[in-house]
């Protein structure tokens, strides 16, 4: 994920506190389960960059380098 383990742990703890994920312990591993798939989908859809946003951003960066 490119983030420090402490950062990921902090966010997972908050998601668990809010009831968005559940944690299952399987031996030496912790397994995380999304509890409200519809809410997660709505949030990702709302904040995900569209193809147009990506193209415009790339074009802008290219022009700025000229």
C-alpha positions in Angstrom: 0.0 0.0 0.0 3.0 2.3 0.3 2.1 3.3 3.8 3.7 2.7 7.2 2.3 -0.3 9.1 1.3 2.1 11.9 -0.7 4.2 9.5 -2.6 1.2 8.1 -3.2 -0.1 11.7 -4.5 3.3 12.8 -7.0 3.4 9.9 -8.1 -0.2 10.3 -8.8 0.4 14.0 -11.0 3.4 13.2 -12.9 1.4 10.5 -13.5 -1.4 13.1 -14.7 1.0 15.7 -17.2 2.4 13.3 -18.5 -1.1 12.4 -17.4 -0.8 8.7 -15.1 -3.9 9.0 -14.8 -6.9 11.2 -11.6 -8.7 12.2 -11.2 -12.4 12.3 -8.2 -14.0 13.7 -6.8 -17.0 11.8 -3.7 -18.3 13.5 -0.9 -15.7 13.0 -3.0 -13.7 10.5 -5.8 -11.1 11.0 -8.5 -11.3 8.3 -10.6 -8.2 7.6 -14.1 -8.3 6.3 -16.1 -5.4 4.9 -19.4 -5.2 6.8 -21.2 -2.7 4.6 -20.3 -3.3 0.9 -22.8 -0.9 -0.4 -21.4 2.0 1.7 -17.9 1.2 0.6 -18.9 1.1 -3.0 -20.7 4.5 -2.7 -17.6 6.1 -1.1 -15.2 4.7 -3.6 -17.5 5.8 -6.5 -17.8 9.3 -5.1 -14.0 9.9 -4.7 -12.5 7.8 -7.5 -11.0 9.9 -10.2 -12.8 9.6 -13.5 -10.9 8.8 -16.8 -11.5 12.4 -17.9 -9.9 13.7 -14.6 -6.9 11.6 -15.2 -6.5 12.6 -18.9 -6.9 16.3 -18.0 -4.4 16.1 -15.2 -1.8 14.3 -17.4 -2.3 16.8 -20.2 -1.9 19.7 -17.7 1.4 18.2 -16.3 2.7 17.7 -19.9 2.0 21.3 -20.9 3.5 22.7 -17.7 6.8 20.8 -18.5 7.1 22.5 -21.9 
